[in-house]
Amino acid sequence: MTTRTTKIRGFVMGMLCLLVTMLLPTVPAAAQDALKIVAVVNEDVITELDLFMRMRLAMISAKLNDTPETRQRLLPTLLRTMIDERLKAQEAKRQSISVSTPEVQQRIDDLAKRNGITTDQFAQTLEQNGITVDVLADQIKTELSWARLVQRRLRSQVKITDEEIDQALAAMQAAQGQTEYRLSQIFLSSGSGDEVSVQQSAQRLKEQLEQGADFAALATEFSQDQGAIRGGDWGWVRLDMLDAPVAQVVQSLPEGQIGGPVRGAGGYYVVMVRASRVIDARAVAAGTVEMEQILWSLPSNAAESEVEKAISQANTLIPRVQSCVDMNTVAPDAAPGIHRNLGNVLVNDLPAEVQPYALNQPIGEPSPPLRTNRGVGIYVVCNRGGGDDAALSRVSVADRLGRQRLDTLARGYLSDLRRAAVIDIRL
């Protein structure tokens, strides 16, 4: 038996023993029961060992004390989250969405750096707390694949018109002198129909937050909206941008305190106001984007065969582009297309065909091949400007409206997956 095999077996047996003594009072005393199935999600299973390690990860991330009371409070919400993750991962696989190992590793490296330690030290810390790094890697992979799936399947359905932007800008101008709030939220969907259970889960999360749990960590772990990837941070919002019941809680909530759970559109919200300020419409700044492009130069009267050839070559490169850095990586294979960093440019200075993507395309996601009077190009938004993140630029407004609409579509997508799934909870 190799040293590596011995270490792995020893670690697993250690986890089995920990699980017996730490997970729940009702767990049987036999170590083999650590592999007992607690839920079946279509063709996938969740074992007690899976649940234990995710419980440990959630408590460490949120800086919670590991007590029987804490575990019992988090258990229903955590199991529901893990079931949703299985559904997301299954759908991403069915739709052939892939996430590379380097992408996952980069996220782990970033987490280690944020904690002021090396990646090896981070992995050792996890192991010392009963967590293999693979548990975190699987969670990150599911998060990234779901975000990519939502973008690819649903983003095309999000169309923000000039009229909508004009209306939003008018509303913001009219709000001059009103208060806006820097809002963090945790959202739990009631799409499964189990209203009471969802409300109880939201209440348990609120209690943990009131006892000192880290809001961003719990939001990342449990929130079922697109804000989870940002630790629940929704930036600066006005009351008229929120559901009326949520707005009422936010308006009366002192900074730094936890509000909710409150029933809003689609489920329950737990919220925290981080800061507030008076809106100053004079902060409006010209909308700019930092973009990279690969352009196949063609005259406006180019033969259709030349245009199709450029489009075909662009389409072979697009699946390899997932960030602005990738544009430079694929550039050698784009010849005769030329890669160029456009720098910060006014949206209005871009070709008309490119402007909608400058406004709406997610950062780091390539556009489809776009035919302009300059040729055929693919474009990636690296950053959006406009000054302060509350600036009333058309870029920031379009981005906010697009994210809100995409979030609503993503919730519906997951609800459909839940309704169609065969889920057997055995805990």
N, C-alpha and C positions, 0 to 999 in steps of 0.2 A: 504494500500500500504506500502510495507516495505521500510526501510531507503535505502537499497541497490538499490531497484527498482527506488526510487526517484532520487538517485544519478546518476544512469545510464541514466534515462530519461533526467535529467537536463544536463548531459554532451552531450548527442546526440543533444538536442535542441540547446545547445550552439554551437556545431559544425555546425549545419544547418545555424545558424545566421552568423557565421564566414565565412562559405562557400559563402553565398550570397554576403557578402561585400568584400571578399578577392580573390576568385579564378580567375574569369575572368570578364571583363566588360560585356560580353554577357550573363552571367548567369541570369535567370529570378529572379524577386524580391520576389517570393513566396518561403517560406521555404521548402515546400514539394518538390520543384524541386531539392533539394539537393540529393534526391534519384533517380533522373532521370538517365536513363541508357545512358552511353556515348559509350559503346562498348559491343558487344556480341561475346564471344569466344566459339564456339561450344555450349555447354549447360550452360556455365557460363556467368555472367554479371559483368561489371565494372560500378559502379555508380559515380556520381560527388563527393559524399562524400568519396568514396574510393580514387579517384584521388586527392582530396584536401589533405587528410591526408598523402598520399605518397609524395605529393609535399612538404608539411611542413617537413616531415622526411628528404627528400633529401636536402632541403635548410639548415636545422639545421646541418645535418651531414657534409655538404660541407662548412659550415660557410658562406652562401650566405645571402645577404640582401634580405628581403622579399619585393620585389617591383613588380608592374605590369609587368615591362619589363622582370624581371627575370623569373616570372611565364610563360609569353608568350614564352620565349626562351626555357624553359625546357619542356613545355607541350607536344609537339609532341614526343620528345625522351622518356619522362617518360611514356606516354601512350603506346608507342611501347614496352617499357620494361615490363610494366604490362601485356600486351597481351602475350608476350613471357613467362612470369611467369605462366600465366594461362595454357598455353600449356604444360609447363614443369610439373606443378602440376597434370594436367590431365593424362599425360603419366605415371608419377610415380605411380599414383593411379591405372591406368590400369595394370601396371606391378607389382602391389602389393608391392611397395617399401614403407616402413614405417620409420618414424622418431619419436623417443620417446619424450615425454614432457620433461624429464630430460635433454636430449641432447639440446633441444632448450633453456631451462632455463639456462643451463651452458653457452651457447653463450651469452645470455643476461647478465648473471653475469659477464662474461669476459669483455663485453663492458662497464658495469658500473665500473668495477675495473680499466679499462684503462682510464676512465674519472675521477678517483680518488673519486668516490662516491659509496654509497651503492646501492643495487638493488632497494630498495624502493625509494630512492632519485632519481634514474634514471627514474623510472616509473612516479614519480611526475613531473619531469622535462618534460618528454614527454607530459603528460596530460596538463601541463601548456601551452604547445606550440600547443595544439590542436591535439594531437596524442594519441590514445590508445595503450598500450603496445602490444595488440593483432595484430596490424598492423605490428609491427616489428617482432613479433613471427611468423606470417604467412610468411613473407619474408624470415626469417631464415630457416623455415621448408622447403620452396620450394627450397632454395639454397642447403640445405643438402640432400634433397631427389633426386634432379637432379644430384648432384655429385655422390651419391651412385648409381643411375641408370646408369650413364655413365660408372662407374667402372664395374658394374656387366654385363651390356649389351655389352660394347665395349672393355673392357680391354683385353679380350681373343683374340681380333683381332690384338693387338699390340705385335708384335714379333720383338725384337731387337736382331739381330744376332751378332756373334763374328766378322764377316766381317764388319758390319756396325760400330761397336765399334772401330775396328782397323782403319777404314777409318777416323772416327771422330777424333781419337787420332792422326793420322798422320797429319790431317789438322791442329789440334791445335799445334802440334810440329812445323809444317811448319810456323805457325803464330808467332813464337818466335820473339819478338821485335815489333810486331804490337800492335795497340791499341784496347782495348776492353772497352765496355761501360756498366755501370749499368743503365738498361733501365726500365722505367715505361711506360705503354701504355694503352690506351682505344681503344677497337676495336668495331666497329659497323658493323654487317653483312649486306650485300646487297642481301642476299639470297632471300628476298621477291620480288625482282625485282624493287622496288621503289628506283632507284639509286639517283635521285635528292633529295628526301626527306631524305635519309640516309646521304648524303653529307652535307645537311643543318643542320641536327642534330649534326653531328660531328663538324661542324663549330661553332654551338652555345655552345657546350661543351668547345671548345677551348677558346671562348670568356670569358666564366665564369672562366676558369682556369687563364686566363690572368688578370682577375679582382680580383684574390686572392682566388678562391675556392680551397678547399683541394683536391689534385689530388687523393689520396687513396680513399677518400669518394666517389667522382664521379665515379671512376673506379669500386668500389664495387657496386654502384647503377646501373651503365649503361653499363659497358663493357660486351660484349657478348662472352667472351672467358674464358678459365679456369683460367686465371690470375686474374679474378675479385675477386676470393676468397682471393687473396693475395694483394688486393688493387692495382692491375695492375702491381705489381713488378715482372719482368721477370729475375731479377738477372743480372749477367755479360754475355754479348753476344758480339760476333764479327760481323763485317759487313757481312761476307760471310754466316752468319746464318740467315740473314734477306732478305726479298724481296728487289730487287734492288731499287725500288722507296723509300721504307722505309729506307734502308741503306743510300741512298743519303741524306735524310733529317737528319738522326741521325749523320752522319759524319760532317755535317756543323753546327750542333746545339750547341751553348754554353751551358755549364752546368747550369741547373736550369731553362732554357727557354723552352717554349712549341712549338712543331713543328707539322705541319700538318694543317688540315687533308690531308692525302695522300692516294691515292688508291693503295691497295696492294691485295694480294690473299684473296678473299672472302669478301672484304669490305673496310672500311675506318679506318685509324689509326691516333690517336692523341698521340704524344709521348713526353717524357721528359727524357733527359739524366741527371741522378743524379750525376754521377761521371765517370771518365775515368782513365785508367791506362795502362801501357805497360805490355804485356804478358810475363811472365817468366816461361818457360816450366820446369824449375828446381823445381817448386813448386809441381811437381807430388808426390802424396802420395799413399801409399798402400790402396786399397779399403777395408773398414771395414763396418760391419753392427752390430747394437745392435739388438738382436733377442730374442724372447721368443718362447718356444716350449712346446707342450704336446705330449709326445711320448709313444706309446704302444709298448713296447719292444717285438720283435719277432725274432727268428732265421731266417737266410736266407732261410732255407728249411721248414719254417712253413707251415702247411696245409692251403689250399686255404680258408677253412671255417673259420679259425682263422683270416686270413687277412681280409676277408670280414666282420667279426664281428667287428674288430677294425675300419675299414673304416666306417661302419654303425654308430658306436658310435661317431666317429669324425664328421660325417655329421650332427648329431643331435645337436652338440655343436656349429658348425661354424656360424649358423644364430645369435647366441647370442654374438658373438665376433665382436666388432667394434673398438677395441683399445687394446693396450698392457695391460691396467688395467683389461680389461674383461677376459684376459687369467687367471689371478689369481682368478677372481670371479667364473669362470666355472670349475676350477680345481677340486673341490670336487666331481663334477659329472662325472669326466673323469676316475675315478678309473676303472681298474688298470693302466690306463695311468698316467704318471708322468709329472707334470708341472715343468719347469725349465727355469730360466733366463740364456741364454747363454752368456750374457755380450757382449762385443765388440769382434767380431771374424773376421778374414780375410775371405773374400768370398771364396777364393781358399781352405780354410780349411774345408769348409762345404761339405757334401755329394753332388755328382754330380747332383742328382735329385733335390736338394734344391737350388743350385746356381742360376738358372734362376729366381726363385722367390725372392731371396735375391737381385738380380739386378733390377727386374722389378716390383715387387709387391708394390702397394701404401702403404705408411706408415700407420699402424693401421689396414690394411685389411688382414684377414687370408688367408692363402694358402688353396687349396683343400687338402684332405688327400694325403700324399706323402709316397710311399713305398720305403724304402731304405734298405740297408743290416742291419740296426739297428732296423727296425720295421716299424710302420706306425705313421706318425706324422703330426701335423698341426703347421704352423710357422707364426709368425707375426713379421714384421720389425718395430722396435720402433724408430730407427734413423739410418741415414747413415753417415759414417765418411769420412775420406780422407782429413782432414785439411780444408783449405780455400774452400769456396763454388765455387771457380773457379779452384780447383785442377783437374788435368787431370787423375783422377783415373777412372778405368773402371766402378765403381759403379756410380759416378756422371755423366759420359757420358751417360750410359745406362738410367739413370733416366731422364736426359734432353731429350734425343731422344724419350723416351716413352711418356713423357708429351706433347711434340710437336705433336706426331702422334695422341695421344688421343684427344688433343684439336681439331685437324682437323676433326676427326671422330665425335666429339660432335657437331661441327658446322653443319656438314652435317645432323646429326640426327635432330637438331632443324629446319633446313631448310625444311626437309621432313615433319615435323609436321606442319610447317606454310603452306606448299603447300596443305596439305590434310585437313586443318582446314576450317571451315566456320566462317569467321570473318566479323562482321558488325560494322563499326565505325559510331557513330551517333553524334559525337561532331561537 
